[in-house]
Amino acid sequence: MGSAPRACGIGASPTRVDGPAKLRGRAPYALEHPLTDPVHAHPIQASITRGRIRAIDVGAAERMDGVLAVLTHHNAPRLAHTDDKELSILQDTEIAFRGQLIGAVVATGPEVAREAAARVRVTYDESPADVVLSAERADLYTPDVLDGGFDSDTTVGDVDAALAIAPVGIDHTYTTPMVHNNPMEPHATVAHLTDEGLVLFDSTQGPHVVAATIGPLFGLPPERVRVIAPYVGGGFGSKGEPHAHIVLAVMAATLVGGRPVKLPLTRQQLFALAGYRTPTIQRIRLGAHRDGTLTAIAHDVVEQVSTVKAYAEQTAVSSRVMYAAANRRTSHRLAALDVPVSSWMRAPGHCPGMFAGETAMDELAVALGMDPIALRVHNEPEVDPESGRPFSSRGLVDCLRAGAERFGWADRDPAPRARRQGRWLVGSGVAAATYPAQVSGGNSARVRRSGDRYEVEIDAMDIGTGTWTTLRQIAADALAVDFDRIELRIGDSRLPAASVAGGSSGMASWGSAVVAAARALRERYGPYPDDGAEVTVEAPKDPERENFSTHAFGAHFAEVRVDVDTGEIRVPRVVAVFGAGRIINPRTARSQFLGGITMGISMALWEESLFDPRLGQVVNHDLAGYHIPVNADIGDIDVSWVEEHDAHVNPMGSKGIGEIGIVGSAAAVGNAVYHATGVRVRALPIQVEDLLDAL
C-alpha cells in the first residue's frame, strides 16, 4: 500500500482488508456475535409432501431437560399479514411441500434442541402430491412477469415462417437439473427482542431487505428493526431474499423472555428451505442461410415453481440480446408443483439459458461446417436486437478473438475425435457469455471527515466478494486520498440504505452512492473539510442510461479430455476473457471470475439435486451426495479482460462481474466434450453413462 494519493484507488490490487480478521477467526459471522445468555432453536419440518396436520404431540420434547419452549401453530404469533406464503409459517395446518417449517424447539443447547425436535410426533392427513415437471403438462401457464421485470414472452417477425424456409436449421431440447446454492456458511439467524425492538444477526445479502420484509410481519416499524451482517460466508443468491427460518427465529424469540435465539439451518435443511435453481426444459430452434446468417431464433422454456410462491426465472432472456436475427421469439411456461420454493442462484436465467443457447449455436456451426467463433462474429448485432437501443459497450467480438489467441484456437482440427493422447480423447469448445450491467436504485452513502480519516457508511454487503476492499478503493478514488485514510462501515441496516448484493449490481449501485456522497462533501466543504463535516446523499438516477442497452460480455474456451475406456471427463485448461467495464480491483475481480468459471464446470459435470418424486424431496441433500468439484478436479484457468471503460453504466465505468463467469462456461465444456467424442449431450450434468456406448 503506497503513500501517494489514490495509490490504492480504482484499478489497484490491494489485498483484502478483511483477510487478517478472517484468518485469525475474529470476523464474526451470524452465529458468532457475542451475546448474553443465548438459547438455541432447531426447526421441526413436515415429513409429508402435501396434506394437513391432524395432531402434533410435543409432550416428549417438553419433558426433556433443557427444553424451554416448543413452538407450533398452536402458540405461534399471528402475523400482521400473510401475503408472502413462503414466510407465512405456522398460521394454519396446511402442508404444501416436504420439509416445510411446522415448528421449532427452543432449548439451552443446540444438541438438546435438535434431539427434542426429533421427539415431536406429528400425524397427518395426506393428499395426493404433484411433483413431476414435464413439457407436456396441460396446466402450464404464462407468468405475468419474470424475475428482473422481464416480459415473459417476446416476438419479433414471423419465426415459424422463417424456420420453415431456412436452408439450414436445428431443433433440439436441452435440460438442466434442479441445483442448490450451498454457500460455505449455511443460513443462520440470531433473533433478539429488546426494549428497543428486534435485532437480527443474519447471514444475508441485504440487511435492509431483511428489515423491510420481516419487521412488518410482526407489526414493527422500520426504526424498531435492526439487521447486522458484517461478514457473510457466501450466498450465491440464496441469501438475497429472506426465507422462512428468519420468521421462525423471531417467533421463537417471543417465547423466551428477551433472550437471544440462535437458529442455524443444517446443510440438509438448506435443500428445502433456502431456495434453488429451478430445473429447465428448453427447446431451441435456429434457422440460418448457408453463409451462417441467422434468420430465426426461437427459445421456449418450461420450468417449475412452487404452489407456495412462484419464482419465474428469466431463462430465455439471453437469447433476446446475443445475436442478430430478423425473426425471434422467446417464451416461458411454468408448472406449479408441490415442491419447495425456488429462488435466485448465481446468474439466474442467464446461466441455464446460455447453456442451451450456446450449445445450440455450436450445433448450428457443425451443421453449417463453419467455425463456431466465426458464426458468432458473423451474427454480431449493431444494436440491441429487440430494443433497438445502442449498446453502451459490447466487447464480445474482442473477447472471442483475444480468447482464441490465448487458447491457441487456430491450431484446432474441427473434426470430432480428431485428437488423441494415449487413452485420452482431447477436444476443445467455445461459448459466449453475457449478463446485464445493472444499477439498483435507493442507495445512499454517508461520508464524514473524522480527524485525518474519512468515515464512509453504507449498508452494503461483503458475501466473500471483496466489498470491504473495493468499496474503500472507490471512496479513496472519489475523495482523492490514500486508501488507508478510509474507514468503511457496512453490513448494518442502521447505516444509509443499500440494495441487495445480487444481480451483479452491488458494486455499481453502492459505488455510485459513495461517489455521489464524496463529490457532495467536496462541493459543500471544499478540498479540505473541517473535522466533523458530513453529508448523506442518495445516488442520483442517470436518465441517459435508459438510452443504452447495458451488458457485460465474455468468451469461454475449454479443453476437455475423455478416457476412452472409462468415459472419465477431465477439464485441464480453460481460457476466459471478459468485457466488463473498468475493473475496480484486478485481484478480487480475478477471484470472482475464477469462482464463476469453477461453478460452471461443476454445473457441466457434477451438480444435480436428485429429487425423488415418491418422497417429494432431494435425496442427496448434503455435500457427501451433492457433488461439487474439489481442487484436483479444476485445472488451469486463464482469466483476462479487455480494456473497457463504459461511461454510460455508472460513475466508475464498471460492470458487475459476480455472475458472468458462470454464464456460458458449462456450454464451453459440453461443446468440448462433443469435439472430443462426437457425442452431443444436451442434458446436464454430463455423465460417464452419456458417453460409454459411443466410446
C-alpha positions in Angstrom: 0.0 0.0 0.0 1.8 3.1 -1.2 1.8 6.6 0.4 0.9 8.5 -2.8 -2.7 9.7 -3.0 -5.0 7.2 -4.7 -2.2 4.6 -4.9 -4.8 2.0 -4.0 -7.8 3.6 -5.8 -9.7 2.2 -8.7 -7.6 -0.2 -10.7 -5.1 -1.1 -8.0 -4.9 -4.5 -6.4 -4.7 -4.2 -2.6 -5.2 -7.4 -0.6 -8.4 -7.9 1.2 -8.6 -5.6 4.3 -10.8 -8.2 6.0 -8.3 -11.0 5.3 -6.4 -10.8 8.6 -9.6 -10.8 10.7 -10.9 -13.9 8.9 -7.6 -15.7 9.0 -7.5 -15.2 12.8 -11.1 -16.1 13.4 -12.0 -12.6 14.5 -14.6 -11.8 11.8 -17.9 -12.6 13.4 -20.4 -14.4 11.2 -24.1 -14.6 12.1 -23.9 -17.1 15.0 -20.6 -15.7 16.3 -21.5 -12.3 17.7 -21.0 -12.1 21.5 -24.4 -12.3 23.2 -25.5 -12.6 26.8 -27.3 -15.8 27.8 -28.4 -17.0 24.3 -30.7 -20.0 23.7 -30.9 -22.3 20.7 -33.7 -23.3 18.3 -34.0 -26.2 16.0 -36.7 -26.4 13.3 -39.4 -29.1 13.1 -40.2 -29.9 9.4 -43.1 -31.6 7.7 -42.4 -35.2 6.7 -45.1 -35.4 4.0 -45.3 -33.7 0.6 -48.9 -32.4 0.8 -51.7 -32.5 3.2 -52.7 -31.2 6.6 -51.5 -31.6 10.2 -54.1 -33.7 12.2 -52.3 -33.6 15.5 -48.9 -32.6 17.0 -47.7 -34.2 20.2 -44.9 -32.1 21.9 -45.1 -33.9 25.3 -41.9 -35.9 25.0 -40.0 -32.9 23.8 -41.2 -30.6 26.6 -40.2 -33.2 29.2 -36.5 -33.1 28.2 -34.1 -31.3 30.5 -33.1 -28.0 28.9 -36.1 -27.5 26.7 -37.6 -24.1 27.2 -40.4 -24.0 24.7 -41.9 -25.9 21.8 -43.3 -23.6 19.0 -46.1 -24.9 16.8 -49.1 -23.5 15.0 -50.9 -23.6 18.3 -48.8 -21.0 20.1 -47.1 -19.1 17.2 -47.7 -15.4 17.0 -50.3 -14.3 14.4 -48.5 -12.5 11.6 -49.7 -9.0 10.7 -50.1 -10.0 7.0 -49.7 -13.3 5.1 -49.3 -12.1 1.5 -45.9 -13.9 1.2 -46.9 -17.5 1.6 -43.3 -18.7 1.9 -42.9 -16.5 5.1 -46.4 -17.1 6.4 -45.5 -20.2 8.5 -47.3 -21.7 11.5 -50.5 -19.8 10.6 -52.5 -23.0 9.8 -52.2 -26.7 9.4 -51.7 -26.9 5.7 -48.6 -28.7 4.3 -47.5 -27.6 0.8 -44.2 -29.4 0.5 -42.0 -31.8 2.3 -39.6 -30.0 4.6 -41.9 -27.1 5.3 -41.4 -25.5 8.7 -44.1 -26.6 11.1 -42.5 -25.7 14.4 -39.3 -25.4 16.5 -37.8 -26.4 19.8 -36.0 -23.8 21.9 -33.5 -25.1 24.4 -30.4 -24.2 26.4 -28.1 -26.0 23.9 -28.2 -26.9 20.2 -27.9 -30.6 20.9 -30.9 -30.6 23.2 -33.0 -28.6 20.8 -32.2 -31.0 17.9 -32.9 -34.1 19.9 -36.2 -32.6 21.3 -37.3 -31.7 17.8 -36.8 -35.3 16.8 -39.2 -36.4 19.6 -42.1 -34.3 18.4 -44.7 -36.6 16.9 -46.9 -35.3 14.1 -49.8 -37.1 12.5 -51.1 -36.0 9.1 -54.0 -36.3 6.7 -52.1 -36.8 3.4 -53.3 -35.6 0.0 -52.0 -36.6 -3.5 -48.9 -34.6 -4.4 -47.9 -33.3 -7.8 -44.1 -33.0 -8.1 -43.2 -34.0 -11.7 -42.1 -31.4 -14.2 -42.9 -32.1 -17.9 -43.2 -30.0 -21.0 -46.3 -32.0 -21.9 -48.4 -30.9 -18.9 -51.8 -29.4 -19.8 -51.7 -26.9 -16.9 -48.6 -25.0 -17.9 -49.2 -21.2 -17.5 -47.6 -18.0 -18.6 -46.3 -15.8 -15.7 -47.3 -12.1 -15.7 -43.6 -11.1 -15.4 -40.2 -12.8 -15.0 -37.6 -12.2 -12.3 -35.9 -8.9 -13.1 -39.0 -7.4 -14.5 -38.6 -9.0 -17.9 -41.6 -9.8 -20.1 -42.4 -13.5 -20.2 -42.8 -13.7 -24.0 -41.4 -11.7 -26.8 -42.0 -11.9 -30.6 -40.3 -10.1 -33.5 -41.2 -11.0 -37.1 -42.6 -14.4 -38.2 -40.5 -17.1 -36.6 -42.4 -20.1 -37.9 -42.3 -18.9 -41.5 -38.6 -18.1 -41.3 -37.8 -21.5 -39.8 -39.8 -23.3 -42.4 -37.8 -21.8 -45.3 -34.4 -21.7 -43.6 -31.8 -23.6 -45.7 -30.1 -24.8 -42.5 -31.8 -25.2 -39.1 -31.6 -27.1 -35.8 -34.4 -28.0 -33.4 -33.3 -29.5 -30.1 -34.3 -29.7 -26.5 -31.9 -29.0 -23.7 -32.4 -29.7 -20.0 -30.8 -28.5 -16.8 -31.5 -30.1 -13.4 -32.5 -28.7 -10.1 -29.3 -27.4 -8.4 -28.7 -25.8 -5.0 -26.6 -22.9 -3.9 -24.8 -24.5 -1.0 -22.8 -21.5 0.4 -20.0 -22.3 2.8 -21.8 -20.7 5.7 -25.3 -22.2 5.9 -28.1 -19.9 6.6 -28.3 -18.7 10.2 -30.1 -16.1 12.2 -30.0 -14.8 15.8 -33.2 -13.1 16.8 -33.2 -10.8 19.9 -36.3 -8.9 21.1 -35.2 -6.0 23.2 -36.9 -2.9 24.6 -35.8 -1.0 21.5 -37.2 -3.6 19.1 -35.9 -6.5 17.1 -32.3 -7.1 16.5 -31.3 -9.8 13.9 -27.8 -11.1 13.3 -28.4 -12.7 10.0 -26.4 -14.3 7.2 -27.9 -12.2 4.4 -27.1 -10.5 1.2 -29.1 -7.4 2.1 -29.8 -6.2 5.7 -32.2 -3.5 4.6 -34.2 -6.1 2.6 -34.5 -8.3 5.7 -35.5 -5.4 7.9 -38.1 -4.2 5.4 -39.6 -7.7 5.0 -39.5 -9.2 8.5 -40.5 -6.1 10.5 -44.0 -5.6 9.0 -44.8 -9.3 9.6 -44.6 -8.6 13.3 -46.1 -5.2 13.2 -42.8 -3.5 13.8 -41.9 -0.1 12.1 -38.6 0.2 10.3 -36.9 2.1 13.2 -37.6 -0.8 15.6 -35.8 -3.4 13.4 -32.0 -3.7 13.1 -30.2 -6.3 10.9 -26.5 -6.8 11.4 -24.3 -8.7 8.9 -20.7 -7.5 8.6 -19.4 -10.8 7.3 -21.3 -13.5 5.3 -19.8 -16.8 4.2 -21.2 -16.9 0.6 -24.8 -16.8 -0.7 -24.8 -17.2 -4.5 -28.3 -15.6 -4.4 -29.8 -17.9 -1.8 -29.5 -15.2 0.9 -30.8 -12.4 -1.4 -34.3 -12.6 -0.1 -35.4 -13.6 3.5 -36.5 -17.1 3.9 -38.9 -18.7 6.4 -36.3 -19.7 9.0 -35.9 -16.0 9.9 -39.6 -15.7 10.7 -39.3 -18.9 12.8 -36.4 -17.5 14.8 -38.4 -14.3 15.6 -41.4 -16.4 16.6 -39.2 -18.4 18.9 -37.8 -15.3 20.4 -41.3 -14.2 21.5 -41.4 -17.3 23.8 -38.2 -16.8 25.8 -38.5 -13.5 27.6 -35.9 -11.4 25.8 -33.1 -13.9 25.5 -31.4 -14.1 22.0 -32.4 -17.1 20.0 -29.8 -18.7 17.7 -31.2 -20.7 14.8 -28.8 -22.2 12.2 -30.0 -24.4 9.4 -28.2 -27.6 8.8 -26.8 -28.4 5.4 -29.6 -30.9 4.8 -32.3 -28.3 5.7 -31.0 -25.9 3.1 -32.3 -28.1 0.4 -35.9 -27.5 1.4 -35.7 -24.0 2.9 -33.2 -21.8 1.2 -34.2 -21.8 -2.5 -32.6 -23.5 -5.5 -32.3 -23.1 -9.3 -35.3 -24.5 -11.0 -34.9 -27.4 -13.4 -35.5 -26.3 -17.0 -36.7 -27.8 -20.3 -35.6 -25.6 -23.2 -36.4 -26.1 -26.8 -34.3 -24.0 -29.2 -34.8 -23.7 -32.9 -32.4 -21.8 -35.1 -32.7 -21.0 -38.8 -29.8 -19.7 -41.0 -28.6 -19.1 -44.5 -25.7 -21.3 -45.7 -23.3 -18.4 -45.0 -24.2 -18.5 -41.3 -26.6 -15.6 -41.2 -29.2 -16.3 -38.6 -32.8 -15.8 -39.9 -34.7 -17.0 -36.9 -34.2 -17.7 -33.2 -36.9 -19.4 -31.1 -36.2 -20.2 -27.4 -39.1 -21.7 -25.5 -38.7 -22.6 -21.8 -40.6 -24.8 -19.4 -39.7 -24.7 -15.7 -41.2 -25.3 -12.3 -42.4 -23.1 -9.4 -43.8 -23.9 -6.0 -47.5 -23.7 -5.3 -46.4 -21.7 -2.2 -44.8 -18.9 -4.2 -43.9 -18.6 -7.9 -40.4 -17.5 -8.8 -40.3 -17.2 -12.6 -36.7 -17.5 -13.7 -35.8 -15.5 -16.8 -34.2 -18.3 -18.6 -34.6 -17.3 -22.3 -33.8 -13.6 -22.0 -30.2 -14.0 -23.0 -31.5 -15.1 -26.5 -33.0 -11.6 -26.8 -29.7 -9.8 -26.8 -27.0 -12.2 -28.0 -27.3 -12.4 -31.8 -28.9 -10.6 -34.7 -31.8 -12.3 -36.4 -34.8 -10.7 -38.2 -37.3 -13.2 -36.6 -37.1 -14.1 -33.0 -39.3 -15.4 -30.2 -38.9 -16.3 -26.6 -41.4 -17.8 -24.2 -41.6 -19.1 -20.6 -44.2 -21.5 -19.2 -44.5 -22.6 -15.6 -45.6 -25.7 -13.8 -46.9 -25.1 -10.2 -45.8 -28.1 -8.2 -45.9 -29.3 -4.6 -42.2 -28.6 -4.1 -40.1 -26.1 -2.1 -39.8 -22.5 -3.2 -37.1 -21.8 -5.9 -35.1 -18.6 -5.8 -32.0 -16.8 -7.1 -28.9 -18.8 -7.8 -25.8 -17.2 -9.4 -26.8 -15.7 -12.8 -30.4 -16.6 -12.6 -31.9 -17.3 -16.0 -28.8 -16.4 -18.0 -26.8 -19.4 -16.6 -29.2 -22.2 -17.7 -30.4 -20.2 -20.7 -26.9 -19.7 -22.1 -26.1 -23.4 -21.7 -28.9 -24.2 -24.1 -28.3 -21.2 -26.4 -24.6 -21.6 -26.7 -24.8 -25.4 -27.2 -27.4 -24.7 -29.9 -25.0 -22.3 -31.6 -22.3 -24.9 -31.6 -24.7 -27.4 -33.2 -25.6 -24.9 -35.8 -21.9 -24.3 -36.6 -21.4 -28.0 -37.0 -24.5 -28.2 -39.3 -23.0 -25.3 -41.4 -19.5 -26.7 -41.4 -18.5 -23.3 -40.0 -16.1 -22.3 -37.3 -18.1 -21.6 -34.1 -16.3 -18.3 -33.4 -16.8 -17.1 -37.0 -20.5 -17.9 -36.7 -20.8 -15.8 -33.6 -18.9 -12.9 -35.1 -20.9 -13.1 -38.3 -24.1 -12.6 -36.3 -22.9 -9.8 -34.1 -25.7 -7.2 -33.8 -25.0 -3.5 -34.3 -27.7 -2.6 -31.8 -29.8 -4.5 -29.2 -31.7 -6.9 -31.4 -35.0 -6.4 -29.6 -35.0 -2.9 -28.0 -33.1 -1.2 -30.9 -31.0 0.7 -28.4 -27.3 1.0 -28.9 -25.1 -0.9 -26.6 -23.2 1.2 -24.1 -20.3 -1.0 -25.0 -20.2 -4.6 -26.3 -16.9 -6.4 -26.1 -18.0 -9.8 -27.3 -16.0 -9.9 -30.5 -12.9 -8.6 -28.8 -13.3 -11.3 -26.1 -13.7 -14.1 -28.7 -10.7 -13.0 -30.7 -8.4 -12.4 -27.6 -9.5 -15.7 -26.1 -8.9 -17.6 -29.3 -5.4 -16.3 -29.5 -4.6 -17.1 -25.8 -6.1 -20.6 -26.2 -4.5 -21.5 -29.5 -7.8 -22.0 -31.3 -6.2 -21.6 -34.8 -4.5 -25.0 -34.3 -7.8 -26.8 -33.7 -8.9 -29.5 -36.1 -12.7 -29.0 -36.3 -13.5 -32.7 -36.8 -14.7 -34.6 -33.7 -12.4 -37.3 -32.3 -9.5 -35.9 -34.3 -7.1 -35.7 -31.5 -5.9 -38.4 -29.1 -3.2 -38.5 -26.5 -2.7 -42.0 -25.2 -6.0 -43.2 -23.8 -7.4 -39.7 -23.7 -9.6 -38.1 -26.4 -8.9 -34.4 -26.5 -11.4 -31.8 -27.5 -11.9 -28.0 -27.3 -15.1 -25.9 -27.1 -16.1 -22.3 -27.0 -19.1 -20.4 -25.7 -20.0 -16.8 -25.3 -21.3 -15.1 -22.1 -23.4 -12.1 -21.2 -25.0 -10.6 -18.2 -26.9 -7.3 -17.7 -24.9 -4.4 -16.3 -27.4 -3.2 -13.7 -27.6 -0.4 -11.2 -30.2 -0.6 -8.5 -32.0 2.5 -7.1 -32.4 3.5 -3.5 -28.7 3.5 -2.5 -27.4 6.2 -0.1 -24.0 6.8 1.5 -22.6 9.0 4.3 -19.2 10.5 4.2 -17.7 12.2 7.3 -14.4 13.8 8.0 -13.0 12.4 11.3 -9.6 13.7 12.2 -7.2 12.7 9.4 -9.6 10.0 8.2 -12.9 9.8 6.2 -15.7 7.6 7.5 -17.8 6.1 4.7 -21.0 4.4 5.7 -23.5 2.4 3.6 -25.4 -0.8 4.2 -23.5 -2.7 1.5 -22.6 -6.3 1.9 -19.5 -8.4 1.6 -20.5 -12.0 1.0 -17.0 -13.0 0.2 -16.7 -10.9 -2.9 -14.3 -8.2 -1.5 -16.6 -5.3 -0.8 -14.6 -4.3 2.3 -11.7 -3.6 0.0 -13.2 -2.5 -3.3 -15.7 0.0 -1.9 -12.9 1.5 0.1 -10.9 1.9 -3.1 -13.8 3.7 -4.8 -14.1 6.1 -1.8 -10.4 6.8 -1.8 -10.5 7.4 -5.6 -13.5 9.7 -5.3 -12.1 11.7 -2.3 -8.5 11.7 -3.8 -7.0 10.5 -0.6 -4.9 7.5 0.5 -6.6 4.2 0.7 -5.6 3.8 4.4 -7.4 7.1 5.3 -10.8 5.5 4.5 -12.7 3.9 7.4 -15.6 1.8 5.9 -18.7 0.6 7.7 -21.1 -1.8 6.0 -23.5 -4.6 6.8 -25.9 -2.9 9.2 -29.4 -1.7 8.4 -28.9 1.3 10.7 -26.5 2.6 8.0 -27.7 4.5 4.9 -29.9 2.3 2.8 -28.4 0.0 0.2 -29.7 -2.6 -2.3 -29.1 -6.3 -2.1 -25.8 -7.9 -3.0 -27.2 -9.6 -6.1 -27.7 -9.4 -9.8 -24.1 -8.3 -10.3 -25.3 -4.9 -9.3 -23.8 -4.4 -5.8 -20.6 -2.5 -6.5 -22.1 -0.5 -9.3 -25.0 0.6 -7.1 -23.1 1.1 -3.8 -20.1 2.7 -5.6 -22.4 5.2 -7.3 -23.7 6.3 -3.9 -20.2 6.6 -2.4 -19.0 8.6 -5.4 -22.1 10.9 -5.1 -21.5 11.4 -1.4 -17.8 12.1 -1.9 -18.5 14.7 -4.6 -21.2 16.3 -2.4 -18.7 16.6 0.5 -16.1 18.3 -1.7 -18.7 20.6 -3.3 -20.1 21.7 0.1 -16.9 21.9 2.2 -14.1 22.2 -0.4 -11.0 20.1 -0.8 -10.1 20.3 2.9 -13.3 19.9 5.0 -13.2 20.6 8.7 -13.3 17.7 11.2 -16.9 16.6 11.6 -18.0 17.7 8.1 -20.6 15.3 6.9 -23.0 14.6 4.1 -25.5 11.8 3.4 -26.5 11.5 -0.3 -28.6 9.2 -2.4 -27.1 8.2 -5.7 -28.9 10.2 -8.4 -30.5 8.4 -11.3 -28.8 8.9 -14.7 -31.6 9.5 -17.2 -29.2 9.0 -20.1 -28.6 5.4 -19.1 -32.0 4.4 -20.3 -31.0 5.2 -23.8 -28.5 2.4 -23.9 -28.5 -1.4 -23.6 -26.0 -2.2 -20.9 -24.4 -5.6 -20.6 -21.1 -7.3 -19.8 -19.9 -9.9 -22.3 -17.3 -12.7 -22.3 -16.0 -15.8 -24.0 -15.1 -19.2 -22.6 -12.7 -21.7 -24.2 -12.4 -25.2 -22.6 -10.1 -28.1 -23.3 -11.6 -31.5 -22.3 -10.1 -34.9 -22.1 -12.2 -38.1 -22.1 -10.8 -41.5 -21.2 -11.7 -43.9 -24.0 -12.1 -46.9 -21.6 -13.9 -45.4 -18.6 -15.6 -42.2 -20.0 -13.9 -40.2 -17.3 -14.0 -36.5 -18.2 -11.3 -34.0 -17.2 -11.0 -30.3 -17.9 -7.3 -29.5 -17.7 -7.5 -26.0 -19.2 -9.9 -23.1 -19.5 -9.3 -19.7 -21.0 -11.8 -16.9 -20.4 -11.8 -13.3 -21.5 -14.4 -10.7 -20.4 -15.5 -7.3 -21.3 -16.8 -6.0 -18.0 -16.1 -2.3 -17.9 -13.4 -0.8 -15.7 -12.1 -3.3 -13.3 -12.1 -1.9 -9.7 -9.6 -4.4 -8.3 -7.9 -6.9 -10.6 -7.1 -9.2 -7.6 -10.6 -9.6 -6.4 -12.1 -9.5 -9.9 -9.9 -12.4 -10.9 -11.2 -14.3 -7.9 -14.8 -13.6 -8.9 -14.2 -14.8 -12.4 -12.4 -17.9 -11.2 -15.3 -18.8 -8.9 -17.9 -18.4 -11.5 -16.0 -20.5 -14.0 -15.4 -23.2 -11.4 -19.2 -23.3 -10.7 -19.8 -23.5 -14.5 -17.5 -26.6 -14.7 -19.3 -28.0 -11.7 -22.7 -27.4 -13.4 -21.5 -29.1 -16.6 -20.1 -32.3 -14.9 -21.3 -32.8 -11.4 -24.1 -30.8 -9.8 -27.6 -32.3 -9.6 -30.1 -32.3 -6.9 -31.8 -35.7 -7.2 -35.4 -35.2 -6.4 -37.3 -38.4 -5.6 -41.0 -38.0 -6.6 -42.0 -40.8 -4.2 -40.6 -38.9 -1.2 -41.1 -35.4 -2.5 -37.6 -34.4 -1.5 -34.0 -34.1 -2.7 -32.3 -37.3 -1.6 -28.6 -36.2 -2.0 -29.1 -33.4 0.4 -25.6 -33.0 1.8 -22.1 -32.4 0.4 -21.4 -36.2 0.6 -24.1 -36.9 -2.0 -24.3 -33.5 -3.8 -21.2 -33.5 -5.9 -19.1 -30.4 -6.4 -15.5 -30.2 -7.7 -12.5 -30.3 -5.4 -9.1 -28.7 -6.1 -7.9 -31.8 -8.1 -10.9 -31.5 -10.4 -10.0 -28.0 -11.6 -7.1 -27.5 -13.9 -5.5 -24.3 -15.2 -7.9 -21.3 -15.5 -6.5 -18.4 -17.5 -8.6 -15.3 -16.8 -8.2 -11.9 -18.5 -10.3 -9.0 -19.7 -10.3 -6.4 -22.5 -9.8 -2.8 -21.7 -13.3 -1.2 -21.4 -14.4 2.0 -19.6 -18.1 2.3 -20.1 -19.1 5.9 -19.1 -22.8 5.1 -19.6 -23.3 2.5 -16.8 -22.1 4.3 -13.7 -19.6 6.9 -12.4 -16.9 4.3 -12.1 -17.3 2.9 -15.6 -17.6 -0.6 -14.1 -19.9 -3.5 -14.7 -20.8 -6.3 -12.4 -18.6 -9.4 -12.5 -20.1 -11.7 -9.9 -22.1 -13.8 -12.3 -20.8 -13.6 -15.8 -18.1 -16.2 -15.0 -20.7 -19.0 -14.7 -22.6 -17.9 -17.8 -21.6 -20.0 -20.8 -18.9 -21.9 -19.1 -20.9 -25.1 -18.9 -21.7 -24.8 -22.6 -18.0 -24.5 -23.4 -17.3 -27.7 -21.5 -20.2 -29.5 -23.2 -19.1 -28.3 -26.7 -15.6 -29.6 -25.9 -16.9 -33.0 -24.9 -18.7 -33.2 -28.3 -15.5 -32.2 -30.1 -13.5 -34.9 -28.1 -16.0 -37.7 -28.5 -18.5 -36.9 -31.2 -21.3 -37.3 -28.6 -23.7 -34.4 -28.2 -25.0 -34.3 -24.6 -28.0 -31.9 -24.2 -28.9 -32.8 -20.6 -26.7 -31.6 -17.6 -24.7 -32.8 -15.9 -22.7 -34.7 -18.5 -22.1 -38.2 -17.1 -20.0 -41.2 -17.9 -23.2 -43.1 -19.0 -23.8 -40.5 -21.7 -20.5 -41.4 -23.4 -19.8 -45.1 -22.8 -21.8 -46.5 -25.7 -20.0 -44.3 -28.2 -16.6 -44.9 -26.7 
